[in-house]
């Protein structure tokens, strides 16, 4: 018997077509997903109707309206509602009642996010906070890019520090000394490649480094 997820892997409901929701919905559509976009504002639905697989005007806090759109049959849904905290919470609660297996929800604050998690959202996204944090790390000049994950873990894109240049990664002992792992390396004019113990870092190389947040930040300070 085929797995239900495999049978319909790309059906996603995006509820809320503001800046975040519309951008996400269009990106998902561009990557081959079948996206149902829902918003209570007819103007927004009309604006993005041609970009999405389906688009509908509906009150997402109305259980009957969502059932008529078939949202209860979706295995993936995103609550991208912005400033209306009550609608965000009630919509998330309905999706939980529908037993949607994978629920993402946008939060405007950490407190909002905690509420959504308690309601049953499986993944909470704080786009403004996360983007601000990411840009802040890059503005300092230490990093070329920065992504932080749960449990105090991060990956950074940074230039190779002097102490890593000219020796194989195994001999540089970066993991022992700094608690980080070099995941990939990019030479000027070339694509990224996986780093191995025998990889010799050269001046001008770009590194993708993973580890605990404080350790990767400290490593980036060496550049």
C-alpha atoms as one frame of an Amber mdcrd trajectory, in Angstrom:
protein
   0.000   0.000   0.000   1.456   3.363  -0.991   2.266   5.904   1.705  -0.351
   8.674   1.789   2.381  11.357   1.879   4.008   9.854  -1.218   0.724   9.771
  -3.084   0.108  13.496  -2.591   3.443  15.005  -1.613   2.939  18.555  -2.860
  -0.548  19.719  -1.836  -0.124  22.660   0.513  -2.672  25.112   1.899  -1.339
  28.608   2.589  -3.742  30.624   4.718  -3.074  34.353   4.610  -1.772  36.029
   1.462   0.027  39.023   2.916   3.682  39.667   2.110   4.969  36.520   3.806
   2.142  34.215   2.736   2.036  35.352  -0.894   5.805  35.108  -1.264   5.813
  31.625   0.263   2.854  30.448  -1.825   4.380  31.641  -5.084   7.740  30.097
  -4.228   6.096  26.761  -3.433   4.169  26.907  -6.702   7.336  27.710  -8.638
   8.931  24.580  -7.169   6.092  22.342  -8.327   3.762  22.245  -5.331  -0.006
  22.421  -5.742  -0.890  25.412  -3.591  -4.285  26.468  -2.286  -4.089  30.111
  -1.219  -6.759  31.405   1.153  -7.429  34.934   2.381 -10.421  36.922   3.595
  -9.437  39.874   1.384 -10.851  39.459  -2.156  -8.311  41.923  -3.557  -5.378
  39.806  -2.363  -6.928  36.597  -3.659  -7.517  38.196  -7.052  -3.964  39.561
  -7.131  -2.356  36.150  -6.672  -4.975  33.875  -8.259  -3.023  33.479 -11.495
   0.179  32.590  -9.626  -1.267  29.753  -7.531  -2.908  26.436  -8.305  -6.082
  27.500  -6.496  -7.051  30.658  -4.619 -10.152  31.305  -2.557 -11.772  34.010
  -0.475 -12.718  32.587   2.919 -12.786  33.273   6.637 -10.160  30.854   7.925
 -11.722  30.852  11.391 -14.896  29.323   9.917 -14.685  25.535  10.103 -17.394
  25.044   7.477 -15.617  27.330   5.003 -12.333  25.438   5.380 -14.053  22.079
   5.024 -15.785  23.239   1.842 -12.336  24.058   0.446 -11.070  20.614   1.453
  -8.422  21.927   3.848  -9.198  19.080   6.270  -7.796  16.664   3.648  -4.456
  18.462   3.306  -1.412  17.016   5.002   0.514  20.295   4.951  -0.735  23.753
   5.801   0.803  27.125   6.597  -0.929  29.735   8.749   0.619  32.918   7.356
  -1.808  35.355   8.962  -0.073  38.548  10.028  -1.423  41.098  12.460  -4.698
  39.399  13.441  -3.585  37.397  16.457  -7.020  35.945  17.154  -7.459  34.722
  13.581  -3.979  33.201  13.634  -4.716  31.246  16.817  -8.226  30.146  15.825
  -7.085  29.031  12.370  -4.232  27.020  13.857  -6.670  25.424  16.303  -8.952
  24.377  13.437  -6.070  22.777  11.561  -5.158  20.872  14.709  -8.783  19.736
  15.026  -8.584  18.580  11.391  -5.540  16.464  12.337  -3.425  18.093   9.630
  -0.092  16.275  10.168   2.226  19.163   9.295   1.248  22.654  10.415   3.523
  25.662  10.021   2.462  28.943  11.605   3.853  32.451  11.321   4.336  34.317
  14.606   4.896  38.028  15.101   6.630  37.585  18.460   8.087  34.836  20.617
   5.036  35.030  22.883   2.764  34.569  19.860   4.936  31.641  18.800   4.653
  29.961  22.197   0.863  30.246  22.019   0.817  28.695  18.540   3.008  25.838
  19.726   0.671  25.207  22.656  -2.250  25.188  20.254  -0.522  22.366  18.369
   1.461  23.997  15.530   4.325  21.698  14.594   6.598  24.442  13.295   6.604
  28.134  14.229   8.277  30.722  12.006   9.256  34.223  13.109  10.329  35.691
   9.756  11.004  39.258  10.891  12.991  38.166  13.949  14.944  35.504  12.087
  15.777  37.784   9.166  16.839  40.569  11.521  19.106  38.189  13.408  20.590
  36.862  10.183  21.274  40.317   8.743  22.757  41.506  12.047  25.397  38.788
  11.872  26.276  39.776   8.301  26.326  43.532   8.964  29.118  43.043  11.490
  31.302  41.879   8.601  32.277  38.611  10.264  30.065  36.356   8.171  28.900
  36.126   4.574  25.743  34.278   5.623  24.262  32.870   8.812  21.525  30.318
   9.554  20.563  29.351  13.102  18.618  26.172  13.832  16.939  24.890  16.976
  18.915  23.704  19.991  21.639  26.367  19.707  23.073  25.078  16.409  24.119
  27.207  13.451  25.822  27.185  10.052  27.848  30.108   8.746  29.467  31.044
   5.477  32.784  32.757   6.142  36.246  33.296   4.687  39.006  30.935   5.765
  41.053  32.201   8.748  44.840  32.319   8.477  45.387  29.450  10.929  43.462
  27.050   8.649  45.369  27.871   5.456  47.943  25.584   3.907  47.253  22.384
   5.843  44.737  19.533   5.515  41.652  20.003   7.655  42.571  16.946   9.707
  45.891  18.552  10.641  44.433  21.983  11.379  42.413  20.435  14.255  39.645
  23.006  13.863  37.086  20.695  15.421  39.255  20.063  18.477  40.327  23.671
  18.941  37.130  25.484  18.029  34.365  22.874  18.269  33.248  23.393  14.658
  33.049  21.258  11.532  33.928  22.489   8.048  31.112  21.103   5.906  31.943
  22.528   2.481  34.521  24.685   0.756  34.501  26.973  -2.260  37.513  28.066
  -4.247  37.313  31.357  -6.164  35.624  30.702  -9.521  34.519  27.199  -8.562
  31.439  25.587  -7.067  31.109  24.451  -3.471  32.417  20.941  -2.751  32.177
  18.773   0.345  35.132  19.148   2.683  37.099  16.051   3.715  39.868  15.431
   6.203  42.385  15.681   3.331  41.075  19.029   2.005  43.763  21.702   2.100
  42.372  25.186   2.700  43.825  27.940   0.539  43.830  31.694   0.959  40.588
  33.192  -0.367  38.564  30.016   0.167  34.987  30.326   1.436  33.967  27.845
   4.126  30.606  26.528   5.282  31.043  25.821   8.987  28.626  24.118  11.404
  28.531  23.888  15.182  27.160  25.437  18.345  26.113  29.039  17.809  28.749
  30.620  20.047  31.494  28.443  18.608  30.756  29.233  14.967  30.481  32.937
  15.851  33.857  32.773  17.605  35.372  30.975  14.616  34.061  33.649  12.249
  35.787  36.265  14.442  39.125  34.719  13.458  38.800  35.915   9.853
